[in-house]
Amino acid sequence: MTVREKLDKTKADWHLRTDEELAMRLKTNKLNIDSWIKRNKLPEKWELKIGQMYEQHIYGHKNIQISGDMNIVGHNTNKKHNELFYLIENYATPRLIEEFTEKLLKIKEVVDG
C-alpha cells in the first residue's frame, strides 16, 4: 500500500475530505504530508502517531466506528506494542515471523501448561 493509499484510507476512516483537513487533525502542515507522498515514505513517528490516534478515534466516543480486519475492542495497546507491530509489519521476513511465532507458542505452552 502506498503512502497516498494509507493517507486516503485514514481520511476516509476519519471522515476527512482533504489533505489539509488531515494535516490539521495530525497537528502538522500539508507540506509534510506532500513530502511523505512524494517520497512514498511515512516517517515512523507519524505512523505511530496515526496508530495512536486511531485508538483515540475508536475508544474516545460513545458512537464508535471500527475499521480494519484485526480489531480488538476494549484492548488498549501501549506504545511499545505499537512499535513492535510496526516493525514486524514493515521489516520482518516471513521466516523471522515464523520463528518468532514458534518461540511465543512454546512460551505459551509452558505458561498455560
Secondary structure, DSSP 8 states (H G I E B T S, - for coil): --HHHHHHHHHHHTT--SHHHHHHHHTS-HHHHHHHHHHT---HHHHHHHHHHHHHHHHSSSS----SSS--TT----HHHHHHHHHHHHH--HHHHHHHHHHHHHHHHHHH-
